[in-house]
């Protein structure tokens, strides 16, 4: 499920692309969340609570969680599937946050990857997983990037948080855990992408292709060219519709893609069932605390295309999915 890659172009043109691969429609819509929202981890009295410091534009999953998004500071968060994830024990006494709120917490609270890494490294709260409506375990890892090109990957391995932090961590896919992905990719780096690249839908193969192409594609300070380059890479690592491997959610059809221009604060969204793509200009959005939550309905609205910044409508925020 999914591939993420960060483009480090000239003159600070930083763009993050991702594919969302899943075995069914996630009923995703786009949302605008303002500053000043009172939030909690979705687990009642045991929850972590916070007030959002930054407004954001996000893509929902099952209208019960944030899968992807960018905040007004240009910080991008992406949740990707990782079957090997193991989270803290249920009897851990720390305040908790349900995993469907993890990406939103980061977008709400931080402007840079460095800020997020510094705070999350303290491990002042624990993550609680959920089961998706289709019965799949909600085992994911989190990637962050910011306009400076800084990146971080957050995984829970054996119940412990592991963080990979640095500009060199441009790519993330799924299984195996990130340490092993890096080791596997070294083999393909030695061969060289101009000679041969692995072509299957497996996560390790998508990792190798994205790692090569994100730096081999056209490198431009022009935002149109940069976004087009990243879309071309994400389409290369996408999985055709109708293809999925039973009992392996990490090998599923690509149902949508996003590209985030972090320098110019443009968030692009492309549904693979749609003939066009939509985008949102965060610079034109009022994120003030009294501006309210707004929603752009994409489900069943597949002919939408172009700039949709002014088309969001007031809506009550979705509730984060929690354990039953």
Secondary structure, 3 states (H helix, E strand, C coil): CCEEEEEECHHHCEEEEEEEECCCCCCCCEEEECCCCEEECCCHHHECEEECCCCEEEEECCCCCEEEEEECCCCEEEEEECCCCCCCCCCCCCEEEEHHHHHHHHHHHCCCHHHHHHHHCCCCEEEECCECCCCCECCEEEEEECCCCCEEEEEEECCEEEEEECCCCCEECCCCCHHHHHHHHHHHHHHCCCCCCCCCCCHHHHHHHHHHHHHHCCCCCCHHHHHHHHHHHHHHCCCCCCCCECCECCCCCEEEEEEEECCCCEEEEEECCCCCCEEEEHHHCCCCCCCCCEEECCCCCCCCCEECHHHCEECCCCCCCCCC
